[in-house]
Each structure stands twice: as C-alpha cells, then as structure tokens.
Amino acid sequence: MASALTDKLSRLVKTLRGQSRITEDNVSEMLREVRMALLEADVALPVVRDFIARVKEKALGQEVLGSLQPGQVLVSIVNQELAATMGEGVSDINLAAQPPAVILMAGLQGAGKTTTTAKLAKHLIEKRKKKVLTVSGDVYRPAAIEQLKTVTAQAGAEWFPSSPDQKPVDIGLAALDYAKKHFFDVLLVDTAGRLAIDEALMAEITALHAALKPVETLFVVDAMQGQDAINTARAFKEALPLTGIILTKTDGDSRGGAALSVRQVTGAPIKFAGTSEKLDGLEVFDAQRHAGRILGMGDIVALVEQVTAGVNVEAAQKLAAKVKSGAAFDLNDFLGQIQQMRQMGGLSSLMDKLPAALAAKAGQVDMDKAEKDIKRKEGIIHSMTPLERRKPELIKATRKRRIAAGAGVQVQEVNRMLKEFEQMQDMMKKMSGGGMMKMMKRMGGMKGMPKMPF
C-alpha cells in the first residue's frame, strides 16, 4: 500500500538515522525531498504545506538540536506528524444511540460502498456482537439492490428488500420501522452514488439524512482517486455532517495521497480501511500504525492480528495434542498447515506489514512463485487417496505417477513435496514427548531450523 511514497520516505528515514548533526540546511534538504514525495503521492498541496511547516518548526527546535541522536528524533517527528495528519489513534464506530443505530453510507459510484456496507456489517457482527440489518437506497444503478442482498447474506447479516420504483426516503423509513419492530441493533443504509458530484445526488442524500437522523454518516472514498478524492470529500462535507471516513482499495493504491488528505479536508476521522476484496478485508484504521507503514517501519501489531485471526485455534490444539501423544504427523496435517497460511491472507499480505528492511530481504523471494508453489502442494495432496494421506509410506513410483497426473505436475514435484513433508514430520517427532526443549537447546535458540515448506 502507498508503495511509491513508502519507498521514498523509507530511504529518507535510513539517511536521517545516520545524521550525527542536524542543521537548518540538511533539515531544509530533507523537507524538500519529503515535499516532493508527498506531492507525487497526490497529497493535496495545502495538506503538504501544513505538514512541512509543522515538521520544520519541531525539527529546528531544541528537542532535535540538543539530542545525542538527532537523526532518530527527526524520524520520530516525521512519524508523529504523519499520524497527526491522518488523525490521532483509533476512532471507533459510535453506536451510543437507542437501537437501532442508523449508519448512512455515502460516496460516489465505484468507490465500493455496497461491498463496504457488507464488510462493515460483518465487522459489527463479529467484533461488536450486534444484530445488523442492511438496506439499499440505490434505486438507479442496475442490480445494486441484488448485489447488496448477496453480499449481506455472505456477511451473515439480514437484508431489507427495496425496489427501483420506490423513493430512497420511503425505503429508509420502512427499513427503520422494520429494524425497530424486530430488535436490530444497527441499520446500515447503502445510498445511491453517481459518476460525479451533482445537485440531485446531494439533495437526495441530504433528505435521507434528515429523515433517518443517523448516528454515523460515513464517507466511503476510493484511495486510488488521488486529488479527485479531495474534491469529492469537500463536496460531501458541505452537504452532510460527516462523522467518519472509510478508505477503500488501499491494497491497490500506489500513491497513498488520499489517506493523508481526506482527514484534513473533511475534519472527519478515518475509521476503517478496506484492505482486500474479501468481506473480512476491512481494518480499523490506526493513524499511528498507518504512519509506520508509510515510513517503511512496518505494522507488526497488524501482522500479529492477521496471523491470530487466520489461525484455527481448535485445529492447532488438536495437532499439538496429536504430536505430544507421539501419533504420526500425516499428509492431512501437512495440508492443514498449508491451508492455515492461505487463511492468513497469503505470503504477499503478510509481507505488506513487515518493516521495509525485512520486507526487502524477504522480497528477494519471488512471492508469486511461492504462492503458486503452495497451491501446487495443495493440488498434489488433493490428488491422493484418503489412505495415502494417512499412510504416506505407501506412495511408491506407480502411485506417484498417478498423483502427478491428477495434479497436473511432474513426478519430481511430487518427490520434492514428499521430501519437505518428511522434514516436517521429523521435526514433529522431535517435538513429541517433551523433546521440544531438548531440540531448542540443541539448535541454540532456533539455529539450524529445518526448512519449512512454505
């Protein structure tokens, strides 16, 4: 995310950390580079000016000039001011209202409002334990209502029917009445978008807001819009009392300017960021952590959260108990480990949250090739019979040829996968019966760890 901006700023960070003495000249030179990086990333000019002025004021203060490590302090100032530009900390959804709490989703067509509505429904169900109803007020776009119906079902929420011949205000009031009578905690209203800002759109959404009195009015903006996002944000701010922003398509944004601009232009906090097309691809926005990512410092907290969310705890406990009992680690277990990696979002998703230095080292590995290798391993195991998975020792030459043909690979790839499985099986044997601590001591704290298969 924001790769071009991250590359430039992380290189600057590396240079700054080596500075033993900070002067007005090298601060000015550094800020000129930062200014160019921000402008190229499509950050709005007024936002850039304000950011540079704040950093310069603090950088030339006694805090930096009197420090024993001025380069480190200067990096810290840039980090703090980036976070301040995007908002302080985390701003959560406000549900402090007599149920149902109404949340109005606003934005242009193509920003991803409908999918984001379903993502937010899933978040509220899973994280806040709320009963959620969705409704579409988009009576203009073909199949918009059906799309919301489909993604709402996938998110595990309930959908309220509407039709193109109804008026948006009537749809909203009917859904609100239904939500009250059926004891829903939250009503999410997906509104109509246009390809550009127009008076009819603004008049319609203003009337809907007045009728429903939402506790949250969220502006959904495409992070890839750049300067256009700023103009759109300003127009919606003038028409509606926005309470928060959701950035979508941040996984495809190579510039990152929208995240640094919309908060300052609208005055509303960024509450969520869409990180993928999947319904669980919605992150609570943390300005401090996002600033760290932009500066190439990574986001280890998000990495841990992603891994934790992707791990099937029950399956992991069963495997641990199996290994401890001395039972054989078989190909079903091996497949389970591979699938856990896939559920975590894949290698590239995890890489995105590593600090730049680690990511650069890991980047020497071809991620696309590694992802394909994981899929091939899955295909090979799926081509085996249940008996072969439980008893891999049965897999000899004839069976290998059949498995390779079924998976569409060469026999050598089956052999390679089986060898990796045997390495992991050996490691699991050493872990059983209290052997884990002995192995750790022998390895001297993880040195000489056998090569993992993914």
C-alpha positions in Angstrom: 0.0 0.0 0.0 1.2 3.5 -0.9 4.4 1.8 -2.2 5.9 4.8 -4.1 5.5 7.1 -1.0 6.8 4.3 1.3 9.9 3.7 -0.9 10.9 7.3 -0.9 10.2 8.0 2.7 11.8 4.8 4.0 15.0 5.7 2.1 15.0 9.2 3.7 14.5 7.6 7.1 17.6 5.5 6.6 19.6 8.5 5.6 18.3 10.6 8.5 19.1 8.0 11.1 22.7 8.3 10.2 22.9 12.0 10.8 25.1 12.9 13.7 24.3 16.6 13.5 21.1 18.3 12.3 21.4 21.8 10.8 18.9 24.1 9.1 20.5 23.2 5.8 20.1 19.5 6.0 16.6 19.8 7.5 15.6 22.0 4.6 17.1 19.5 2.1 15.2 16.6 3.8 11.9 18.5 3.9 12.3 19.3 0.2 12.6 15.6 -0.5 9.6 14.8 1.7 7.6 17.6 0.0 8.3 16.1 -3.5 7.4 12.6 -2.3 4.1 13.8 -0.8 3.1 15.8 -4.0 4.0 12.8 -6.2 1.8 10.7 -4.0 -1.2 13.0 -4.8 -1.4 14.6 -1.4 -3.3 17.9 -1.6 -1.0 20.9 -1.7 -2.5 22.7 1.4 -2.0 19.5 3.4 1.6 19.2 2.3 2.3 22.9 3.2 0.8 22.4 6.7 2.7 19.1 7.2 6.1 20.6 6.2 5.6 23.7 8.3 4.9 21.6 11.4 7.8 19.3 10.9 10.2 22.2 10.2 9.1 24.0 13.4 9.8 21.0 15.6 12.9 19.8 13.7 14.7 23.1 14.3 13.7 23.2 18.0 15.9 22.3 20.9 14.4 18.8 21.1 16.4 17.8 18.0 19.4 20.1 18.1 20.2 19.1 21.7 19.7 15.4 21.2 22.6 12.8 21.2 20.8 11.0 18.3 19.2 13.9 16.3 18.6 11.6 13.2 16.4 9.3 15.3 14.5 12.2 16.8 13.9 13.7 13.4 12.4 10.4 12.1 10.2 10.3 15.2 8.9 13.8 14.4 8.1 12.9 10.8 6.3 9.8 12.1 4.3 11.8 14.7 3.2 14.5 12.2 2.2 11.9 9.6 0.0 10.3 12.2 -1.4 13.7 13.3 -2.3 14.5 9.6 -4.4 11.3 9.4 -5.9 11.7 12.9 -4.8 10.6 16.3 -5.0 6.9 17.2 -8.2 4.9 16.6 -11.7 6.4 16.1 -14.3 3.6 16.6 -17.9 3.4 15.3 -20.3 5.2 17.6 -23.3 3.0 18.5 -24.4 5.0 21.5 -28.0 5.5 20.5 -31.4 4.0 21.1 -31.4 0.9 18.9 -31.3 0.6 16.0 -28.3 2.8 15.5 -28.6 4.1 11.9 -25.3 4.3 9.8 -25.6 6.1 6.5 -23.0 5.2 3.8 -22.2 8.0 1.4 -19.9 8.3 -1.6 -19.5 8.3 -5.4 -20.4 5.3 -7.6 -17.5 3.0 -8.0 -16.0 3.8 -4.6 -17.1 0.4 -3.2 -20.0 1.5 -1.0 -22.1 -1.7 -1.4 -19.2 -4.1 -0.6 -18.0 -1.9 2.2 -21.5 -1.9 3.7 -21.4 -5.7 3.9 -17.8 -5.6 5.2 -19.0 -3.2 8.0 -21.9 -5.5 8.7 -19.6 -8.5 9.2 -17.3 -6.4 11.4 -20.2 -5.3 13.6 -21.5 -8.8 13.9 -18.1 -10.5 14.7 -16.3 -7.8 16.7 -19.2 -5.9 18.3 -21.7 -8.8 18.5 -24.5 -6.8 17.0 -27.7 -7.8 15.1 -27.4 -6.0 11.8 -29.9 -5.1 9.0 -28.9 -3.6 5.7 -31.0 -1.8 3.1 -30.2 -0.3 -0.3 -31.4 3.2 -1.3 -29.7 3.0 -4.6 -32.7 2.9 -7.0 -30.7 4.0 -10.1 -27.8 1.6 -10.6 -28.8 -1.7 -12.2 -28.6 -4.7 -9.8 -27.3 -2.6 -6.9 -30.1 -3.9 -4.7 -29.4 -7.5 -5.6 -25.7 -7.0 -5.1 -26.4 -5.8 -1.5 -28.7 -8.8 -0.9 -25.9 -11.2 -2.0 -23.0 -9.7 0.0 -25.3 -9.2 3.1 -26.0 -12.9 3.1 -22.3 -13.7 2.8 -21.6 -11.3 5.7 -24.2 -13.1 7.9 -26.5 -10.0 8.3 -30.1 -9.6 7.3 -31.2 -7.7 4.2 -34.4 -5.5 3.9 -35.9 -5.6 0.4 -36.4 -2.5 -1.7 -37.2 -1.8 -5.4 -36.2 0.8 -8.1 -39.8 2.2 -8.2 -39.5 3.4 -4.5 -38.2 6.7 -3.2 -35.0 6.4 -1.1 -36.6 8.2 1.9 -39.5 5.8 1.8 -37.2 2.9 1.7 -35.1 4.2 4.6 -38.1 4.8 6.8 -39.6 1.4 6.1 -36.3 -0.3 6.9 -36.0 1.7 10.1 -39.5 0.7 11.2 -38.8 -3.0 10.4 -35.5 -2.7 12.4 -37.3 -1.3 15.4 -40.0 -4.0 15.4 -37.5 -6.8 15.0 -35.0 -5.5 17.6 -32.0 -4.9 15.3 -29.0 -3.2 16.9 -27.8 -1.5 13.7 -29.3 -0.4 10.4 -26.8 0.1 7.6 -28.2 2.3 4.7 -26.4 2.0 1.4 -27.1 5.1 -0.6 -27.0 5.9 -4.3 -23.8 7.1 -5.9 -23.2 9.0 -9.1 -20.2 9.0 -11.5 -19.7 12.6 -10.4 -21.0 15.0 -7.8 -24.3 16.6 -8.8 -27.1 18.6 -7.1 -29.7 15.8 -7.4 -27.4 13.4 -5.5 -26.7 15.8 -2.8 -30.3 16.9 -2.4 -31.4 13.2 -2.2 -28.8 12.2 0.4 -29.5 15.3 2.5 -33.2 14.5 2.6 -32.4 10.9 3.6 -30.1 12.1 6.4 -32.8 14.4 7.7 -35.4 11.6 7.7 -33.3 8.9 9.3 -31.1 11.0 11.7 -28.1 8.6 11.6 -25.7 8.3 14.5 -22.9 7.8 11.9 -22.6 9.3 8.4 -19.6 7.6 6.8 -18.0 8.8 3.6 -16.7 6.0 1.5 -13.8 7.1 -0.7 -11.6 5.3 -3.2 -8.0 5.6 -2.0 -6.8 5.5 -5.7 -8.7 8.7 -6.6 -5.8 11.0 -5.6 -6.7 14.7 -6.0 -10.3 13.8 -7.1 -10.9 12.2 -3.7 -10.2 15.6 -2.1 -12.7 17.5 -4.3 -15.3 14.8 -3.6 -14.7 14.8 0.1 -15.1 18.6 0.2 -18.4 18.5 -1.6 -19.8 15.8 0.7 -18.6 17.7 3.8 -20.5 20.7 2.7 -23.7 18.7 2.1 -23.6 16.3 5.1 -22.3 16.3 8.7 -19.8 13.5 8.1 -18.7 11.6 11.2 -16.1 9.3 9.6 -14.3 8.1 6.5 -13.8 4.6 5.1 -10.9 4.3 2.6 -11.4 1.6 0.1 -9.0 -0.2 -2.3 -5.9 0.7 -0.2 -4.4 -2.6 -1.3 -4.2 -1.3 -4.8 -3.1 2.3 -4.1 0.4 3.0 -5.3 0.4 6.7 -4.2 -1.4 6.9 -0.8 -2.3 10.6 -1.1 -6.0 10.1 -0.2 -5.2 8.8 3.3 -3.1 11.9 4.1 -5.6 14.4 2.6 -9.2 13.5 3.3 -8.9 13.7 7.1 -7.7 17.3 7.0 -10.1 18.4 4.2 -13.2 17.0 5.9 -12.2 17.2 9.6 -13.8 13.7 10.0 -11.6 10.8 11.3 -10.7 7.9 9.1 -12.4 4.9 10.8 -11.7 2.0 8.5 -9.5 1.0 5.6 -10.5 -1.6 3.0 -7.5 -4.0 2.5 -8.9 -6.5 0.0 -12.0 -7.5 -2.0 -12.9 -10.2 0.6 -15.6 -9.4 3.2 -13.1 -9.7 6.0 -10.8 -7.2 4.3 -11.7 -4.2 6.5 -9.3 -2.9 9.1 -10.0 -0.5 11.9 -7.8 2.5 10.9 -5.0 3.4 13.3 -3.2 6.6 12.3 0.0 5.8 14.2 0.3 2.3 12.7 -0.5 3.5 9.2 2.2 6.2 9.5 4.7 3.5 10.5 3.8 1.5 7.3 4.2 4.6 5.1 7.7 5.2 6.6 8.7 1.6 6.0 8.6 0.7 9.7 6.0 -2.0 9.0 3.0 -2.8 11.2 3.9 -5.7 13.4 0.7 -5.3 15.5 -1.5 -5.8 12.4 0.7 -8.7 11.3 0.1 -10.4 14.7 -3.6 -9.7 14.5 -3.8 -11.1 10.9 -2.0 -14.3 11.9 -4.1 -14.7 15.1 -7.3 -14.2 13.1 -6.3 -16.7 10.5 -5.2 -19.4 12.9 -7.8 -22.1 13.6 -7.2 -22.5 17.4 -9.1 -25.7 17.7 -7.2 -27.4 14.8 -3.9 -26.1 16.3 -4.7 -27.6 19.7 -5.7 -30.9 18.1 -2.4 -31.1 16.2 -0.4 -30.2 19.3 -2.1 -32.9 21.3 -1.5 -35.4 18.4 2.2 -34.5 18.3 2.5 -34.7 22.1 0.9 -38.2 22.1 3.5 -39.4 19.6 1.0 -40.1 16.8 2.3 -39.7 13.3 2.2 -36.4 11.6 0.5 -37.3 8.3 -0.3 -35.5 5.0 -3.7 -34.4 6.2 -1.9 -32.4 9.0 0.6 -31.1 6.4 -2.3 -29.9 4.2 -3.9 -28.2 7.2 -0.7 -26.2 7.9 -0.6 -25.1 4.2 -4.3 -24.0 4.4 -3.6 -22.1 7.6 -1.1 -19.9 5.6 -3.8 -19.3 2.9 -6.3 -18.3 5.5 -3.9 -15.7 6.9 -4.1 -13.9 3.6 -1.2 -15.4 1.8 2.5 -14.5 1.8 2.2 -11.2 0.0 -0.4 -9.9 2.5 1.9 -10.8 5.4 4.8 -9.2 3.6 3.0 -5.9 3.4 3.1 -5.5 7.2 6.8 -6.2 7.6 9.3 -3.4 8.2 10.9 -2.3 4.9 14.4 -3.8 5.8 12.9 -7.2 6.5 10.5 -6.9 3.5 13.4 -6.1 1.2 15.2 -9.3 2.3 12.1 -11.4 2.0 11.4 -9.6 -1.3 14.4 -11.5 -2.8 12.0 -14.5 -2.8 9.5 -14.4 -5.8 6.2 -14.1 -3.9 4.1 -15.1 -6.9 6.2 -18.2 -7.4 6.0 -19.0 -3.7 2.1 -18.6 -3.7 1.9 -20.9 -6.8 4.1 -23.4 -5.1 1.7 -23.5 -2.1 -1.2 -24.1 -4.5 0.7 -26.9 -6.2 1.3 -28.6 -2.9 -2.4 -28.4 -2.1 -3.2 -29.9 -5.6 -0.8 -32.7 -5.1 -2.2 -33.7 -1.7 -5.8 -33.4 -3.0 -4.8 -35.9 -5.8 -4.1 -38.6 -3.2 -6.5 -41.1 -1.7 -7.5 -40.7 1.9 -5.4 -43.8 2.7 -2.3 -42.3 1.0 -2.7 -39.2 3.1 -2.8 -41.2 6.3 0.0 -43.5 5.3 2.5 -41.6 3.0 4.9 -44.6 3.2 2.5 -46.4 0.7 3.3 -43.8 -2.0 5.8 -45.5 -4.4 6.6 -45.0 -8.1 3.3 -46.1 -9.6 1.2 -44.1 -7.1 3.5 -41.0 -7.6 2.9 -41.1 -11.4 -0.9 -41.3 -10.8 -0.8 -38.4 -8.2 1.4 -36.2 -10.5 -1.0 -36.8 -13.5 -4.0 -35.9 -11.3 -2.4 -32.7 -10.0 -1.1 -31.7 -13.5 2.6 -31.7 -12.3 5.8 -33.6 -12.9 6.7 -36.6 -10.7 9.8 -34.6 -9.5 7.4 -32.1 -7.9 5.6 -34.9 -6.0 9.0 -36.1 -4.8 10.0 -32.6 -3.7 6.8 -32.1 -1.8 7.1 -35.5 -0.1 10.7 -34.7 1.0 9.5 -31.4 2.5 6.8 -33.3 4.3 9.3 -35.8 5.7 11.5 -32.9 7.0 8.5 -31.5 8.8 7.5 -35.0 10.1 11.0 -35.4 11.5 10.7 -32.1 13.3 7.3 -33.0 14.7 8.8 -36.3 16.0 11.5 -34.4 17.9 8.8 -32.2 19.4 6.8 -35.1 20.8 7.2 -36.4 24.3 8.9 -33.3 25.8 11.6 -33.3 23.0 10.8 -29.7 22.2 13.0 -28.2 24.9 15.9 -30.6 24.0 15.6 -29.7 20.4 15.6 -25.9 21.2 18.7 -26.3 23.3 20.5 -28.2 20.5 19.5 -25.6 18.0 20.8 -22.9 20.3 17.7 -20.8 20.1 16.3 -21.7 16.7 19.6 -22.0 14.8 19.7 -24.7 12.2 15.9 -24.8 12.0 14.8 -27.3 9.3 13.5 -25.6 6.1 9.7 -25.0 6.4 7.6 -26.0 3.4 6.0 -22.5 3.0 
